[in-house]
């Protein structure tokens, strides 16, 4: 059975779980089966990996890469200052996942967390940021415009 778990839809950020880290990661899942990951480092490194996502079984998440853009982030915006690479991506990540309350640190209040068995963009724990996200929120959207949406579900091939 293949489906899109509606609990995943939205923006998830590793920052609450990254105390002392020099980088942070985000995952975005859209309702049409598209999404992207974002990796950002203090050295101005910025990477966006677009993917198609689905859940082949309950508790199992599959991300199929479609495009990757990497470069440096602009200090005065949320986008790229320069691009080192932009091109197709065929990486496949298949991992177990759980969604539930977690405390980022003993002193923090619980957050809704996505925990994956295998790291995605160097992180295994992500806090729910916001549910309403659009393609325009992708920092690479102005560099590489999105095509029309494919039907939800696993990509062909």
N, C-alpha and C positions, 0 to 999 in steps of 0.2 A: 504494500500500500504506500502510495506516495502522496504527501500533502504538505501544506504550508502551515506550520504551527502559529496561529495568530498571536500567541503570547510573545513570540520573538519580534514581532513588528515594532520598529522604533529604533532609537539610537541608544547604544550601550557603550559606556566609557569605562576604561580600566583605571582612571585617575584615582578614585577613592581607595583602590587597592594597591596603588603604586607608591606608597610612602617612601621617600628617599630615592626613588628612581629618576633617571635622567631622561626618560621617555614615557610616552603614553600611547595608548591604542584605543581605537573606537571601532565598533561594528554597527552597520546600519542594515536593517532588513526592511524592505518595502513589501507591501501587500501583493504586488504583481510578480513576486519571485526574483526581483533584482535586488542588489545591495552592493555595499562596498565596505572595505576596511580602510582605516586610516592609521598610519604609524607616524609619530612626530617625535623628534629628538631635540634636546636642548641645543645641539650643534646646528640647528636649522634644517636638519634632514626632514623631508616630508615624502611619504609614499602613500598612494591611493591604489588599492587593488579592487577592481570591480568584479562582481561575481553574480551568478545565478544560484539561488539556494532552494533547497527543499528538504523535507524530512522523509527519508525512505521508510522509516519505522518510528514509532514513538520513542523519544529520547535520543534519536540519532539525527545528526545534522550533516548535510553535504553542501559544500560550497564548490562551485565549478568556475574557475577564473575565466574572465573574458578580456580584460584589459588592465594594464598596469602603467601608472605614471609615477615617476620619482624625480625628486629634485630638492630644492630648498624652499622653505616657507618664507613668506613675506612678513616681516615683523609688524607691519601696520595693517595687515588684513588676515583673512582666514585661508587665503589661497597661496598659489605658487609665486615666488619671486623669480625662479628660474627652473627649467626642466632639463634633466640629464637624460631621461629615457621616457619614451611613450610608445607602447606597442602591445600586441596581443599577449595574453597570458592564458596558459592552459593548466595551471596548477589545480589539483583537486584535493580538498581537505574533507575528510570524513571523520567525525568525532561524536562521541556521546556528549549529551548536555543535560543540565538541570536548571530549572528556574525556581527561585525561592528566596526567602529572606536570609541575608547574611550581614554580619557586622564587619565593615572594612578594618576596623581596629577595635580593641576592647572598649574604648571610650566613645565610639561612634554609635549613633542610632542605626538600627537595621535598615538596609536598603533592599529593593528588589534586585536580585543578582542573577546573572547568567554565568554559570560555571561550565566550562568545556573540559573534556578529558585531555585533549591535545591542544597546546598553545596555538592561538591564532594571533598573528602580529605580536608574538612574544608574550602574550598574556593569556591567563586561564580564567580570570574573574573579571566581570564587567558589571557595572551598576546601570540600571535603567536611567537614561537621561530624559528623553521625551518620546512620546508615541508618534506625534505628528512630524514626519520628515518627508521631504520631497527630493526629486532629482536635483533641483536647484541648490540644495544644501551640500552637494558633492563638490569639493574644491576643484576637481578636475573637469567639471561639466562645461566650463567655458573654454577649456583647451580641446576637449574631445566631446562634442555634443552627443547626447544619447539618441538612439534610433527609437522607433515605435516599440511599445512593449510587446514581448512575446507572451504567449499564453502561459499562465502559471503552471508550475510542475517542473519536472526534470528537463534539462535541455536535451535536444535530440542528439544522438550519437554518443 
